[in-house]
């Protein structure tokens, strides 16, 4: 009899713990909304830095913005759609992929910024000229590689450049997306 009572008490405590854990856990839908709002805040910050602070984006900055927008749009669609388990996995995987892709370009820009001056690639023409003068595939290739403009550090906060902060944002989004992907419903 004593063993049954202990087993019952153990099961009761586990059940109560699960109820508390579930009530404190944000829903998948609210997490997608947070990701979408976070991405919107990143783009608003980028536009403020461009139009108010006068910091013109380089090629890799533009590519990183595209990944932030893409990730935010996926999260927005996931929030609106409110899918079942399979859809949650798909949307979480897509937001994870978007964050990892953007993080890769942030790392590329940080690498360019760390190069000695004599190894920095030459500065290229403006992006609109690339698309006017070259075939689309060549223009995209040049855009995705970056150039000397991408190596210039225009602004820092606490010793970190814009692509470093952007990388931290992508790592945060990727971590939350991975958590979304792996957690139970």
KAWOSUL-V298029 format. One record per pair of residues at least 24 apart in sequence whose C-alpha atoms are under 7 Angstrom apart, sorted by the first residue. I is the first residue (numbers start at 1). J is the second residue. D is the distance in Angstrom with one decimal. If there is no record, write none. Layout:
# KAWOSUL-V298029
i->[I/I]
j->[J/J]
d->[D/D]
This chain:
# KAWOSUL-V298029
i->[28/29/29/32/32/32/32/33/33/33/35/35/35/36/36/36/36/39/39/39/40/55/58/58/59/59/59/59/60/60/60/60/60/60/64/64/64/67/67/67/70/71/71/71/89/92/92/92/92/93/95/96/96/96/99/99/99/100/100/102/103/103/103/106/106/106/106/109/109/109/110/110/112/112/113/113/113/120/120/121/121/122/122/123/123/123]
j->[180/79/82/75/76/78/79/75/76/79/72/75/173/72/73/75/76/68/69/72/72/154/149/150/127/143/146/150/105/109/143/144/146/150/102/105/106/98/99/102/98/95/98/99/181/177/178/180/181/181/177/174/177/178/170/173/174/170/174/170/167/170/171/163/164/166/167/150/151/163/163/164/150/151/151/152/153/148/151/147/148/147/148/147/148/149]
d->[6.9/5.1/6.1/4.9/6.7/6.4/5.4/6.6/6.4/5.8/6.6/6.2/6.8/4.4/6.9/5.2/5.5/5.8/6.7/5.1/6.9/7.0/5.9/5.4/7.0/5.4/5.6/6.7/6.5/6.6/7.0/6.5/5.6/6.4/5.2/6.4/6.9/5.8/7.0/5.1/6.7/5.2/5.2/6.6/5.3/5.2/6.9/6.0/5.3/6.6/6.1/4.8/5.2/6.4/4.9/6.1/5.3/6.8/6.5/6.6/5.2/5.5/7.0/5.2/6.9/6.7/5.5/6.1/6.7/6.6/6.3/6.8/6.7/4.9/4.1/6.4/6.9/5.7/6.9/5.4/4.9/6.1/5.0/5.2/4.2/5.5]
